Amino acid sequence: MQKGKKIIAIGERDGVPGPVIAECLEGAGYEVVFQATECFV
Amino acid sequence: MNFENQGVIKRLADQYGPENLAVVLGNGEANGVEVFAETVTQGDPSYAGPLAGVALKIPVYHVLEEEVIAAVPDQLREEKLQLSALVIDVEPMHSVLQAARDKI
């Protein structure tokens, strides 16, 4: 994934939640501009 | 993708330019990934949400795809993603998302 992209993290409750994606991508040096966790019930 | 998130993505695309954004998903199953990918590349396929008819062409990835997870520092990857990587089958999602990225 190209460096410098601003990240929109859309996680899933039964997969990888949004805050975890955000933390991992920030650790990788990306700027996360939005994170959410969707829920399919 | 729910309408609230579609609205936020539309606003962020206006603010930063869609060419500067990437969407990273965390879905647990392949079901739904194609709809998510289509929504942020070609527009909401249900034609009901804020992204109906709006082709943002934002590249879309899954957090467990090699293109993403390889950039995550080792310790963070082990703590936060290792368990998910054992239970989530990312390969079918990779095929769908790669195809969506190729169409951009």
Backbone of each chain as nested JSON, in Angstrom:
{
  "chains": [
    {"id": "A", "residues": [
      {"number": 1, "name": "MET", "atoms": {"N": [0.855, -1.198, 0.0], "CA": [0.0, 0.0, 0.0], "C": [0.891, 1.249, 0.0]}},
      {"number": 2, "name": "GLN", "atoms": {"N": [0.539, 2.175, -0.859], "CA": [1.377, 3.355, -1.057], "C": [1.539, 4.179, 0.226]}},
      {"number": 3, "name": "LYS", "atoms": {"N": [2.783, 4.554, 0.528], "CA": [3.053, 5.39, 1.706], "C": [2.44, 6.778, 1.506]}},
      {"number": 4, "name": "GLY", "atoms": {"N": [2.051, 7.406, 2.623], "CA": [1.528, 8.76, 2.551], "C": [0.017, 8.836, 2.409]}},
      {"number": 5, "name": "LYS", "atoms": {"N": [-0.621, 7.679, 2.169], "CA": [-2.087, 7.684, 2.079], "C": [-2.685, 7.958, 3.454]}},
      {"number": 6, "name": "LYS", "atoms": {"N": [-3.783, 8.688, 3.468], "CA": [-4.551, 8.86, 4.697], "C": [-5.53, 7.693, 4.777]}},
      {"number": 7, "name": "ILE", "atoms": {"N": [-5.613, 7.099, 5.963], "CA": [-6.312, 5.823, 6.098], "C": [-7.71, 5.98, 6.681]}},
      {"number": 8, "name": "ILE", "atoms": {"N": [-8.661, 5.32, 6.024], "CA": [-10.016, 5.161, 6.563], "C": [-10.12, 3.695, 6.982]}},
      {"number": 9, "name": "ALA", "atoms": {"N": [-10.207, 3.452, 8.282], "CA": [-10.229, 2.08, 8.805], "C": [-11.673, 1.682, 9.111]}},
      {"number": 10, "name": "ILE", "atoms": {"N": [-12.182, 0.688, 8.379], "CA": [-13.55, 0.2, 8.614], "C": [-13.427, -1.236, 9.111]}},
      {"number": 11, "name": "GLY", "atoms": {"N": [-13.452, -1.387, 10.423], "CA": [-13.319, -2.71, 11.01], "C": [-14.653, -3.418, 11.128]}},
      {"number": 12, "name": "GLU", "atoms": {"N": [-14.594, -4.63, 11.686], "CA": [-15.823, -5.397, 11.907], "C": [-15.766, -6.042, 13.286]}},
      {"number": 13, "name": "ARG", "atoms": {"N": [-16.904, -6.054, 13.934], "CA": [-16.94, -6.589, 15.294], "C": [-16.473, -8.038, 15.343]}},
      {"number": 14, "name": "ASP", "atoms": {"N": [-16.85, -8.837, 14.357], "CA": [-16.466, -10.247, 14.343], "C": [-15.202, -10.508, 13.527]}},
      {"number": 15, "name": "GLY", "atoms": {"N": [-14.493, -9.45, 13.207], "CA": [-13.216, -9.603, 12.498], "C": [-12.161, -8.807, 13.232]}},
      {"number": 16, "name": "VAL", "atoms": {"N": [-11.583, -7.852, 12.558], "CA": [-10.615, -6.948, 13.199], "C": [-11.317, -5.602, 13.41]}},
      {"number": 17, "name": "PRO", "atoms": {"N": [-11.477, -5.169, 14.682], "CA": [-12.195, -3.921, 14.943], "C": [-11.425, -2.685, 14.45]}},
      {"number": 18, "name": "GLY", "atoms": {"N": [-12.161, -1.597, 14.211], "CA": [-11.575, -0.362, 13.696], "C": [-10.395, 0.16, 14.517]}},
      {"number": 19, "name": "PRO", "atoms": {"N": [-10.504, 0.224, 15.86], "CA": [-9.384, 0.77, 16.649], "C": [-8.093, -0.049, 16.499]}},
      {"number": 20, "name": "VAL", "atoms": {"N": [-8.227, -1.365, 16.306], "CA": [-7.035, -2.205, 16.132], "C": [-6.376, -1.905, 14.781]}},
      {"number": 21, "name": "ILE", "atoms": {"N": [-7.207, -1.777, 13.733], "CA": [-6.661, -1.415, 12.418], "C": [-5.947, -0.073, 12.526]}},
      {"number": 22, "name": "ALA", "atoms": {"N": [-6.593, 0.891, 13.187], "CA": [-6.013, 2.235, 13.309], "C": [-4.675, 2.18, 14.035]}},
      {"number": 23, "name": "GLU", "atoms": {"N": [-4.622, 1.44, 15.133], "CA": [-3.375, 1.358, 15.915], "C": [-2.247, 0.74, 15.074]}},
      {"number": 24, "name": "CYS", "atoms": {"N": [-2.579, -0.319, 14.34], "CA": [-1.559, -0.998, 13.528], "C": [-1.065, -0.1, 12.393]}},
      {"number": 25, "name": "LEU", "atoms": {"N": [-1.99, 0.62, 11.752], "CA": [-1.592, 1.466, 10.621], "C": [-0.829, 2.694, 11.091]}},
      {"number": 26, "name": "GLU", "atoms": {"N": [-1.213, 3.223, 12.252], "CA": [-0.442, 4.352, 12.803], "C": [0.964, 3.878, 13.153]}},
      {"number": 27, "name": "GLY", "atoms": {"N": [1.069, 2.668, 13.685], "CA": [2.384, 2.101, 13.988], "C": [3.223, 1.907, 12.736]}},
      {"number": 28, "name": "ALA", "atoms": {"N": [2.537, 1.74, 11.606], "CA": [3.239, 1.555, 10.332], "C": [3.576, 2.897, 9.679]}},
      {"number": 29, "name": "GLY", "atoms": {"N": [3.167, 3.998, 10.344], "CA": [3.547, 5.322, 9.847], "C": [2.484, 6.022, 9.02]}},
      {"number": 30, "name": "TYR", "atoms": {"N": [1.284, 5.471, 8.988], "CA": [0.204, 6.102, 8.232], "C": [-0.609, 7.026, 9.132]}},
      {"number": 31, "name": "GLU", "atoms": {"N": [-1.25, 8.025, 8.528], "CA": [-2.172, 8.879, 9.262], "C": [-3.579, 8.316, 9.099]}},
      {"number": 32, "name": "VAL", "atoms": {"N": [-4.226, 8.002, 10.216], "CA": [-5.587, 7.474, 10.172], "C": [-6.559, 8.635, 10.39]}},
      {"number": 33, "name": "VAL", "atoms": {"N": [-7.407, 8.906, 9.404], "CA": [-8.305, 10.061, 9.493], "C": [-9.708, 9.673, 9.96]}},
      {"number": 34, "name": "PHE", "atoms": {"N": [-10.006, 8.375, 9.966], "CA": [-11.326, 7.929, 10.444], "C": [-11.249, 6.442, 10.738]}},
      {"number": 35, "name": "GLN", "atoms": {"N": [-11.889, 6.048, 11.833], "CA": [-12.005, 4.612, 12.096], "C": [-13.39, 4.31, 12.654]}},
      {"number": 36, "name": "ALA", "atoms": {"N": [-13.933, 3.19, 12.233], "CA": [-15.246, 2.762, 12.709], "C": [-15.28, 1.24, 12.726]}},
      {"number": 37, "name": "THR", "atoms": {"N": [-16.237, 0.7, 13.462], "CA": [-16.419, -0.745, 13.499], "C": [-17.848, -1.056, 13.1]}},
      {"number": 38, "name": "GLU", "atoms": {"N": [-18.014, -1.778, 11.994], "CA": [-19.361, -2.146, 11.567], "C": [-19.749, -3.472, 12.201]}},
      {"number": 39, "name": "CYS", "atoms": {"N": [-21.024, -3.709, 12.259], "CA": [-21.535, -4.89, 12.945], "C": [-22.617, -5.51, 12.079]}},
      {"number": 40, "name": "PHE", "atoms": {"N": [-22.428, -6.758, 11.667], "CA": [-23.447, -7.434, 10.852], "C": [-24.192, -8.416, 11.732]}},
      {"number": 41, "name": "VAL", "atoms": {"N": [-25.447, -8.145, 11.996], "CA": [-26.228, -9.067, 12.829], "C": [-27.433, -9.523, 12.024]}}
    ]},
    {"id": "B", "residues": [
      {"number": 1, "name": "MET", "atoms": {"N": [-22.11, -1.325, 3.479], "CA": [-21.516, -0.31, 4.36], "C": [-22.619, 0.625, 4.834]}},
      {"number": 2, "name": "ASN", "atoms": {"N": [-22.623, 0.902, 6.146], "CA": [-23.749, 1.7, 6.626], "C": [-23.671, 3.148, 6.118]}},
      {"number": 3, "name": "PHE", "atoms": {"N": [-24.835, 3.793, 6.093], "CA": [-24.942, 5.101, 5.453], "C": [-24.107, 6.162, 6.175]}},
      {"number": 4, "name": "GLU", "atoms": {"N": [-24.024, 6.023, 7.505], "CA": [-23.254, 6.994, 8.284], "C": [-21.788, 6.976, 7.835]}},
      {"number": 5, "name": "ASN", "atoms": {"N": [-21.224, 5.767, 7.707], "CA": [-19.822, 5.667, 7.285], "C": [-19.645, 6.126, 5.838]}},
      {"number": 6, "name": "GLN", "atoms": {"N": [-20.615, 5.823, 4.993], "CA": [-20.545, 6.311, 3.607], "C": [-20.485, 7.841, 3.577]}},
      {"number": 7, "name": "GLY", "atoms": {"N": [-21.293, 8.467, 4.423], "CA": [-21.321, 9.928, 4.481], "C": [-19.98, 10.493, 4.932]}},
      {"number": 8, "name": "VAL", "atoms": {"N": [-19.374, 9.847, 5.928], "CA": [-18.069, 10.314, 6.419], "C": [-17.016, 10.165, 5.323]}},
      {"number": 9, "name": "ILE", "atoms": {"N": [-17.032, 9.042, 4.611], "CA": [-16.041, 8.813, 3.551], "C": [-16.206, 9.85, 2.443]}},
      {"number": 10, "name": "LYS", "atoms": {"N": [-17.446, 10.172, 2.115], "CA": [-17.694, 11.191, 1.079], "C": [-17.116, 12.539, 1.52]}},
      {"number": 11, "name": "ARG", "atoms": {"N": [-17.334, 12.88, 2.784], "CA": [-16.824, 14.153, 3.311], "C": [-15.291, 14.172, 3.31]}},
      {"number": 12, "name": "LEU", "atoms": {"N": [-14.676, 13.043, 3.737], "CA": [-13.206, 12.976, 3.766], "C": [-12.622, 13.058, 2.351]}},
      {"number": 13, "name": "ALA", "atoms": {"N": [-13.327, 12.466, 1.391], "CA": [-12.86, 12.534, 0.0], "C": [-12.922, 13.979, -0.508]}},
      {"number": 14, "name": "ASP", "atoms": {"N": [-13.963, 14.723, -0.099], "CA": [-14.052, 16.138, -0.467], "C": [-12.917, 16.93, 0.182]}},
      {"number": 15, "name": "GLN", "atoms": {"N": [-12.632, 16.576, 1.436], "CA": [-11.647, 17.329, 2.223], "C": [-10.209, 17.074, 1.76]}},
      {"number": 16, "name": "TYR", "atoms": {"N": [-9.858, 15.801, 1.569], "CA": [-8.458, 15.445, 1.302], "C": [-8.194, 15.088, -0.165]}},
      {"number": 17, "name": "GLY", "atoms": {"N": [-9.255, 14.82, -0.926], "CA": [-9.092, 14.306, -2.285], "C": [-9.021, 12.789, -2.227]}},
      {"number": 18, "name": "PRO", "atoms": {"N": [-9.869, 12.096, -2.999], "CA": [-9.906, 10.624, -2.928], "C": [-8.561, 9.98, -3.288]}},
      {"number": 19, "name": "GLU", "atoms": {"N": [-7.747, 10.688, -4.103], "CA": [-6.457, 10.119, -4.514], "C": [-5.467, 10.034, -3.349]}},
      {"number": 20, "name": "ASN", "atoms": {"N": [-5.778, 10.731, -2.246], "CA": [-4.883, 10.713, -1.083], "C": [-5.342, 9.756, 0.004]}},
      {"number": 21, "name": "LEU", "atoms": {"N": [-6.419, 9.012, -0.261], "CA": [-7.012, 8.14, 0.745], "C": [-6.826, 6.669, 0.398]}},
      {"number": 22, "name": "ALA", "atoms": {"N": [-6.877, 5.814, 1.414], "CA": [-6.993, 4.369, 1.224], "C": [-7.945, 3.853, 2.301]}},
      {"number": 23, "name": "VAL", "atoms": {"N": [-8.767, 2.883, 1.948], "CA": [-9.678, 2.256, 2.907], "C": [-9.083, 0.908, 3.316]}},
      {"number": 24, "name": "VAL", "atoms": {"N": [-9.03, 0.663, 4.63], "CA": [-8.525, -0.618, 5.128], "C": [-9.64, -1.293, 5.922]}},
      {"number": 25, "name": "LEU", "atoms": {"N": [-10.024, -2.485, 5.483], "CA": [-11.135, -3.225, 6.087], "C": [-10.629, -4.238, 7.114]}},
      {"number": 26, "name": "GLY", "atoms": {"N": [-11.558, -4.67, 7.976], "CA": [-11.203, -5.688, 8.961], "C": [-12.218, -6.821, 8.983]}},
      {"number": 27, "name": "ASN", "atoms": {"N": [-12.926, -7.018, 7.878], "CA": [-14.001, -8.032, 7.846], "C": [-13.498, -9.416, 8.273]}},
      {"number": 28, "name": "GLY", "atoms": {"N": [-14.373, -10.125, 8.976], "CA": [-14.025, -11.465, 9.425], "C": [-14.32, -12.523, 8.379]}},
      {"number": 29, "name": "GLU", "atoms": {"N": [-15.234, -12.216, 7.449], "CA": [-15.591, -13.166, 6.396], "C": [-15.64, -12.448, 5.054]}},
      {"number": 30, "name": "ALA", "atoms": {"N": [-15.506, -13.251, 4.0], "CA": [-15.469, -12.67, 2.658], "C": [-16.817, -12.055, 2.263]}},
      {"number": 31, "name": "ASN", "atoms": {"N": [-17.913, -12.576, 2.87], "CA": [-19.241, -12.023, 2.578], "C": [-19.253, -10.537, 2.888]}},
      {"number": 32, "name": "GLY", "atoms": {"N": [-19.653, -9.742, 1.954], "CA": [-19.757, -8.312, 2.213], "C": [-18.558, -7.513, 1.734]}},
      {"number": 33, "name": "VAL", "atoms": {"N": [-17.41, -8.177, 1.59], "CA": [-16.205, -7.444, 1.191], "C": [-16.368, -6.839, -0.202]}},
      {"number": 34, "name": "GLU", "atoms": {"N": [-17.006, -7.593, -1.093], "CA": [-17.177, -7.102, -2.459], "C": [-18.05, -5.839, -2.474]}},
      {"number": 35, "name": "VAL", "atoms": {"N": [-19.087, -5.844, -1.647], "CA": [-19.976, -4.673, -1.578], "C": [-19.21, -3.472, -1.006]}},
      {"number": 36, "name": "PHE", "atoms": {"N": [-18.414, -3.706, 0.041], "CA": [-17.599, -2.621, 0.611], "C": [-16.676, -2.051, -0.463]}},
      {"number": 37, "name": "ALA", "atoms": {"N": [-16.006, -2.958, -1.185], "CA": [-15.034, -2.531, -2.186], "C": [-15.717, -1.735, -3.292]}},
      {"number": 38, "name": "GLU", "atoms": {"N": [-16.875, -2.233, -3.735], "CA": [-17.582, -1.535, -4.802], "C": [-18.059, -0.157, -4.34]}},
      {"number": 39, "name": "THR", "atoms": {"N": [-18.475, -0.084, -3.073], "CA": [-19.003, 1.177, -2.547], "C": [-17.959, 2.294, -2.61]}},
      {"number": 40, "name": "VAL", "atoms": {"N": [-16.703, 1.987, -2.267], "CA": [-15.688, 3.051, -2.209], "C": [-14.922, 3.213, -3.53]}},
      {"number": 41, "name": "THR", "atoms": {"N": [-15.173, 2.315, -4.485], "CA": [-14.515, 2.481, -5.787], "C": [-15.514, 2.961, -6.85]}},
      {"number": 42, "name": "GLN", "atoms": {"N": [-16.63, 2.225, -6.99], "CA": [-17.584, 2.537, -8.065], "C": [-18.846, 3.25, -7.581]}},
      {"number": 43, "name": "GLY", "atoms": {"N": [-19.107, 3.211, -6.266], "CA": [-20.334, 3.816, -5.728], "C": [-21.209, 2.757, -5.071]}},
      {"number": 44, "name": "ASP", "atoms": {"N": [-22.113, 3.202, -4.211], "CA": [-22.983, 2.288, -3.457], "C": [-23.845, 1.449, -4.401]}},
      {"number": 45, "name": "PRO", "atoms": {"N": [-23.63, 0.118, -4.451], "CA": [-24.401, -0.709, -5.382], "C": [-25.893, -0.781, -5.052]}},
      {"number": 46, "name": "SER", "atoms": {"N": [-26.266, -0.419, -3.809], "CA": [-27.692, -0.437, -3.452], "C": [-28.383, 0.863, -3.904]}},
      {"number": 47, "name": "TYR", "atoms": {"N": [-27.612, 1.829, -4.342], "CA": [-28.134, 3.129, -4.786], "C": [-28.995, 3.808, -3.718]}},
      {"number": 48, "name": "ALA", "atoms": {"N": [-28.687, 3.534, -2.447], "CA": [-29.491, 4.108, -1.377], "C": [-28.685, 5.044, -0.483]}},
      {"number": 49, "name": "GLY", "atoms": {"N": [-27.382, 4.852, -0.418], "CA": [-26.567, 5.625, 0.515], "C": [-25.957, 6.861, -0.115]}},
      {"number": 50, "name": "PRO", "atoms": {"N": [-25.23, 7.642, 0.697], "CA": [-24.599, 8.877, 0.214], "C": [-23.615, 8.649, -0.939]}},
      {"number": 51, "name": "LEU", "atoms": {"N": [-23.081, 7.442, -1.094], "CA": [-22.128, 7.18, -2.177], "C": [-22.798, 6.592, -3.427]}},
      {"number": 52, "name": "ALA", "atoms": {"N": [-24.124, 6.589, -3.47], "CA": [-24.83, 6.132, -4.674], "C": [-24.418, 6.994, -5.858]}},
      {"number": 53, "name": "GLY", "atoms": {"N": [-23.928, 6.373, -6.904], "CA": [-23.554, 7.112, -8.11], "C": [-22.268, 7.916, -7.971]}},
      {"number": 54, "name": "VAL", "atoms": {"N": [-21.538, 7.73, -6.871], "CA": [-20.294, 8.476, -6.63], "C": [-19.113, 7.501, -6.713]}},
      {"number": 55, "name": "ALA", "atoms": {"N": [-18.357, 7.561, -7.808], "CA": [-17.223, 6.637, -7.989], "C": [-15.952, 7.296, -7.464]}},
      {"number": 56, "name": "LEU", "atoms": {"N": [-15.644, 7.051, -6.188], "CA": [-14.485, 7.717, -5.577], "C": [-13.16, 7.076, -5.993]}},
      {"number": 57, "name": "LYS", "atoms": {"N": [-13.206, 5.826, -6.411], "CA": [-11.993, 5.101, -6.831], "C": [-10.903, 5.111, -5.76]}},
      {"number": 58, "name": "ILE", "atoms": {"N": [-11.306, 4.922, -4.515], "CA": [-10.341, 4.849, -3.407], "C": [-9.821, 3.407, -3.321]}},
      {"number": 59, "name": "PRO", "atoms": {"N": [-8.497, 3.199, -3.333], "CA": [-7.987, 1.834, -3.212], "C": [-8.393, 1.214, -1.877]}},
      {"number": 60, "name": "VAL", "atoms": {"N": [-8.797, -0.056, -1.91], "CA": [-9.334, -0.709, -0.712], "C": [-8.561, -1.996, -0.438]}},
      {"number": 61, "name": "TYR", "atoms": {"N": [-8.203, -2.166, 0.839], "CA": [-7.381, -3.306, 1.281], "C": [-8.037, -3.958, 2.492]}},
      {"number": 62, "name": "HIS", "atoms": {"N": [-7.605, -5.189, 2.803], "CA": [-7.91, -5.798, 4.102], "C": [-6.643, -5.719, 4.941]}},
      {"number": 63, "name": "VAL", "atoms": {"N": [-6.812, -5.469, 6.234], "CA": [-5.644, -5.265, 7.102], "C": [-4.718, -6.489, 7.108]}},
      {"number": 64, "name": "LEU", "atoms": {"N": [-5.259, -7.685, 6.818], "CA": [-4.418, -8.889, 6.851], "C": [-3.784, -9.204, 5.493]}},
      {"number": 65, "name": "GLU", "atoms": {"N": [-4.084, -8.414, 4.472], "CA": [-3.405, -8.627, 3.189], "C": [-1.919, -8.302, 3.336]}},
      {"number": 66, "name": "GLU", "atoms": {"N": [-1.092, -9.032, 2.617], "CA": [0.355, -8.858, 2.711], "C": [0.766, -7.401, 2.468]}},
      {"number": 67, "name": "GLU", "atoms": {"N": [0.069, -6.722, 1.541], "CA": [0.409, -5.341, 1.201], "C": [0.288, -4.409, 2.409]}},
      {"number": 68, "name": "VAL", "atoms": {"N": [-0.537, -4.802, 3.393], "CA": [-0.76, -3.956, 4.567], "C": [0.009, -4.499, 5.768]}},
      {"number": 69, "name": "ILE", "atoms": {"N": [-0.19, -5.765, 6.074], "CA": [0.354, -6.331, 7.315], "C": [1.886, -6.299, 7.319]}},
      {"number": 70, "name": "ALA", "atoms": {"N": [2.499, -6.355, 6.143], "CA": [3.966, -6.349, 6.064], "C": [4.552, -5.039, 6.574]}},
      {"number": 71, "name": "ALA", "atoms": {"N": [3.733, -3.954, 6.534], "CA": [4.239, -2.648, 6.973], "C": [4.077, -2.44, 8.477]}},
      {"number": 72, "name": "VAL", "atoms": {"N": [3.309, -3.313, 9.146], "CA": [3.044, -3.147, 10.579], "C": [4.253, -3.674, 11.361]}},
      {"number": 73, "name": "PRO", "atoms": {"N": [4.746, -2.886, 12.33], "CA": [5.897, -3.351, 13.113], "C": [5.637, -4.713, 13.761]}},
      {"number": 74, "name": "ASP", "atoms": {"N": [6.698, -5.518, 13.856], "CA": [6.583, -6.915, 14.319], "C": [5.81, -7.055, 15.625]}},
      {"number": 75, "name": "GLN", "atoms": {"N": [6.168, -6.236, 16.614], "CA": [5.556, -6.402, 17.936], "C": [4.05, -6.121, 17.889]}},
      {"number": 76, "name": "LEU", "atoms": {"N": [3.688, -5.075, 17.178], "CA": [2.274, -4.704, 17.04], "C": [1.517, -5.804, 16.29]}},
      {"number": 77, "name": "ARG", "atoms": {"N": [2.155, -6.339, 15.253], "CA": [1.532, -7.407, 14.457], "C": [1.271, -8.629, 15.328]}},
      {"number": 78, "name": "GLU", "atoms": {"N": [2.256, -8.984, 16.141], "CA": [2.09, -10.17, 16.998], "C": [1.018, -9.95, 18.049]}},
      {"number": 79, "name": "GLU", "atoms": {"N": [0.995, -8.749, 18.638], "CA": [0.042, -8.467, 19.723], "C": [-1.385, -8.334, 19.212]}},
      {"number": 80, "name": "LYS", "atoms": {"N": [-1.551, -7.662, 18.078], "CA": [-2.894, -7.249, 17.666], "C": [-3.495, -8.052, 16.519]}},
      {"number": 81, "name": "LEU", "atoms": {"N": [-2.661, -8.648, 15.673], "CA": [-3.205, -9.247, 14.45], "C": [-2.963, -10.747, 14.328]}},
      {"number": 82, "name": "GLN", "atoms": {"N": [-2.05, -11.276, 15.132], "CA": [-1.667, -12.669, 14.939], "C": [-2.853, -13.626, 15.118]}},
      {"number": 83, "name": "LEU", "atoms": {"N": [-3.651, -13.381, 16.156], "CA": [-4.79, -14.263, 16.419], "C": [-5.821, -14.173, 15.287]}},
      {"number": 84, "name": "SER", "atoms": {"N": [-6.104, -12.955, 14.865], "CA": [-7.048, -12.764, 13.762], "C": [-6.552, -13.458, 12.498]}},
      {"number": 85, "name": "ALA", "atoms": {"N": [-5.241, -13.394, 12.27], "CA": [-4.676, -13.991, 11.058], "C": [-4.836, -15.513, 11.069]}},
      {"number": 86, "name": "LEU", "atoms": {"N": [-4.972, -16.1, 12.257], "CA": [-5.16, -17.554, 12.353], "C": [-6.587, -17.959, 12.002]}},
      {"number": 87, "name": "VAL", "atoms": {"N": [-7.555, -17.119, 12.316], "CA": [-8.954, -17.506, 12.146], "C": [-9.628, -16.9, 10.909]}},
      {"number": 88, "name": "ILE", "atoms": {"N": [-9.04, -15.834, 10.367], "CA": [-9.648, -15.189, 9.199], "C": [-8.935, -15.663, 7.937]}},
      {"number": 89, "name": "ASP", "atoms": {"N": [-9.716, -16.164, 6.989], "CA": [-9.163, -16.611, 5.708], "C": [-9.148, -15.415, 4.76]}},
      {"number": 90, "name": "VAL", "atoms": {"N": [-7.979, -14.802, 4.614], "CA": [-7.899, -13.541, 3.867], "C": [-7.802, -13.768, 2.355]}},
      {"number": 91, "name": "GLU", "atoms": {"N": [-7.46, -14.984, 1.936], "CA": [-7.188, -15.215, 0.514], "C": [-8.377, -14.871, -0.401]}},
      {"number": 92, "name": "PRO", "atoms": {"N": [-9.605, -15.353, -0.078], "CA": [-10.73, -14.975, -0.95], "C": [-10.981, -13.475, -0.956]}},
      {"number": 93, "name": "MET", "atoms": {"N": [-10.714, -12.822, 0.175], "CA": [-10.902, -11.366, 0.234], "C": [-9.833, -10.673, -0.599]}},
      {"number": 94, "name": "HIS", "atoms": {"N": [-8.615, -11.205, -0.551], "CA": [-7.521, -10.629, -1.345], "C": [-7.882, -10.642, -2.833]}},
      {"number": 95, "name": "SER", "atoms": {"N": [-8.45, -11.752, -3.297], "CA": [-8.81, -11.852, -4.722], "C": [-9.817, -10.777, -5.113]}},
      {"number": 96, "name": "VAL", "atoms": {"N": [-10.846, -10.615, -4.262], "CA": [-11.891, -9.631, -4.54], "C": [-11.323, -8.21, -4.5]}},
      {"number": 97, "name": "LEU", "atoms": {"N": [-10.501, -7.934, -3.493], "CA": [-9.988, -6.567, -3.319], "C": [-8.952, -6.225, -4.379]}},
      {"number": 98, "name": "GLN", "atoms": {"N": [-8.137, -7.222, -4.758], "CA": [-7.157, -6.981, -5.824], "C": [-7.882, -6.644, -7.129]}},
      {"number": 99, "name": "ALA", "atoms": {"N": [-8.967, -7.374, -7.39], "CA": [-9.745, -7.114, -8.607], "C": [-10.338, -5.706, -8.57]}},
      {"number": 100, "name": "ALA", "atoms": {"N": [-10.815, -5.289, -7.399], "CA": [-11.385, -3.937, -7.257], "C": [-10.296, -2.884, -7.463]}},
      {"number": 101, "name": "ARG", "atoms": {"N": [-9.097, -3.146, -6.942], "CA": [-7.999, -2.167, -7.104], "C": [-7.541, -2.104, -8.555]}},
      {"number": 102, "name": "ASP", "atoms": {"N": [-7.562, -3.25, -9.227], "CA": [-7.127, -3.285, -10.625], "C": [-8.052, -2.471, -11.528]}},
      {"number": 103, "name": "LYS", "atoms": {"N": [-9.329, -2.325, -11.102], "CA": [-10.31, -1.606, -11.926], "C": [-10.199, -0.095, -11.783]}},
      {"number": 104, "name": "ILE", "atoms": {"N": [-9.424, 0.373, -10.772], "CA": [-9.323, 1.819, -10.511], "C": [-8.483, 2.489, -11.6]}}
    ]}
  ]
}
